[in-house]
Amino acid sequence: DACIGGSCVSGKKKLCDDSLPCTNDACDAQSGSCVFTPNTSPCDDGNPCTQKDACAAGACAGTDPIICNDGNACTLEACDTALGKCEVNNAADNVLCQDGDACSAGDACKKGVCTAGPVPYCGDDNSCTDDSCDATTGKCVATFNKAGCDDGNSCTADDACDVGSCKGGQN
């Protein structure tokens, strides 16, 4: 400051600029010190995987990240920070999954696909039933059949299954 013509004239203003977009820069008239007050202005955090960026606590913060999920438990997805879009990596091998068949247990991912684990043995050692596992309930089911069989009586011929048991045919 200087006196000119009997009056005090302000000199060159103090430059208070921290070059940060997330602060309001000013000179405190009382102390003469620079003051950098955080603001909430829009900004760009440089990460295309965040959809909303704003200043917070003096720094640019990205919010509302792009969520990558293709619904497949056997793939790993992430937002590519160079491109700002989701990329899929089929590297989720050996991760447990559910293949939709209640009969299989211990299903695991292999090369991006849920692969069935072992299924239970449902055999009841009765040749007059067809044995299987119900994919919906995961329970063993025995269905009667009409297959040929041997009732153990050598005096009968054309033995056949009927309602789950072997019945002797003609004598």
Salt bridges, closest charged atoms under 4 A:
ASP162 OD1 - LYS146 NZ 3.42
